[in-house]
Every structure is written in structure tokens, then in C-alpha cells.
Amino acid sequence: MDFTIENDVLLGYEGADEYVTIPESVTAIGAYAFMNNECLKGVTIPDSVTSIGKLAFHQCSNLTSINIPEGVTRIEKMVFSKCSSLTQITLPSTVTSNAGQHHGYGVSAESGAEKEIGRAAERARKEKTSSPNK
């Protein structure tokens, strides 16, 4: 694979694969890591990843769905901006620092994923506020 990784942070991907599996050694997806990759349709993110940087998947126009694993606790703003084919995002309840929540993750209403993000964010908020350990 054509990854640039430094200190366990995925800084970039320059490949042309449609489906990519991020290595288990990665603990963070850096800002702009997959930006403008028009080949990408799907990404498998390992449980080792705890954060996703801003604009990480910006303008990945063929990305259709993504599953964010339970280990992720931070998602930055505009992560999925201009991902026009994105129709499904699965967010974990473990996200506690969520800049994207206030910026819509950059997903357009036309993509269909915006509603799923809103529902997932609302579920996470309700779980946190109803938790006896809040």
C-alpha cells in the first residue's frame, strides 16, 4: 500500500485502490490523509485508531460508506467534506471530542449520510447524559 506513516500517524495515502485497509500499527489518521482520492470507495479503519484529523477524507468523491471503530474518541471538523457519494457512516459511542458534530462533518444533505450522522451524534449525547457516571 502507498501509505505515509510517521509515529503511528497515517499522514497520507497516494494509492489508487478502491478499498483500503489501514495498518493495525496506525493510531491516528492525520489531517488531509486521503484528501482528493477519487478512487477510494471504502476504508477499513483498525480498532487501534483513536482520532481522525480534519479534512481527512475531503473530496473522496467515490467513498460510499465508512465504519468508524469503537476506539475512536476524537473526530475533527469537515472530515467528509465533498464526499458526494457517501451514504452511510457508522459512528461509535466512544467519540467524546467531536469537532465534526458542530460542523456536520462536511457531509452534504444530498449524500444521505448527514441524517445518519445526526442520529448517531444524538444517540451518543443521550448515552452520555443518561450515564450515572457523567
CORGIWO-V30026 format. One record per backbone hydrogen bond with DSSP energy under -0.5 kcal/mol. CO is the residue of the C=O (numbers start at 1). NH is the residue of the N-H. If there is no record, write none. Layout:
CO:NH + CO:NH
This chain:
1:3 + 2:14 + 3:5 + 4:11 + 4:12 + 6:9 + 8:10 + 8:27 + 8:28 + 9:6 + 9:11 + 10:30 + 12:4 + 18:41 + 18:42 + 20:22 + 20:44 + 23:26 + 27:50 + 27:51 + 28:10 + 28:30 + 29:53 + 30:33 + 32:35 + 33:13 + 34:37 + 36:38 + 41:64 + 41:65 + 42:20 + 43:45 + 43:67 + 44:22 + 44:46 + 46:49 + 50:73 + 50:74 + 51:29 + 52:76 + 53:56 + 54:32 + 55:58 + 56:34 + 57:60 + 58:36 + 59:61 + 60:63 + 64:87 + 64:88 + 65:43 + 66:68 + 66:90 + 67:45 + 67:69 + 69:72 + 73:96 + 73:97 + 74:52 + 75:99 + 75:100 + 76:79 + 77:55 + 78:81 + 79:57 + 80:83 + 81:59 + 82:84 + 83:86 + 86:113 + 88:66 + 89:91 + 90:68 + 92:95 + 94:96 + 96:98 + 97:75 + 98:101 + 98:102 + 99:102 + 100:103 + 100:104 + 100:105 + 103:106 + 104:107 + 105:80 + 106:82 + 108:111 + 108:114 + 109:112 + 112:116 + 113:117 + 114:118 + 115:119 + 116:120 + 117:121 + 118:122 + 119:123 + 120:124 + 121:125 + 122:126 + 123:127 + 124:128 + 125:129 + 126:130 + 127:131 + 131:134
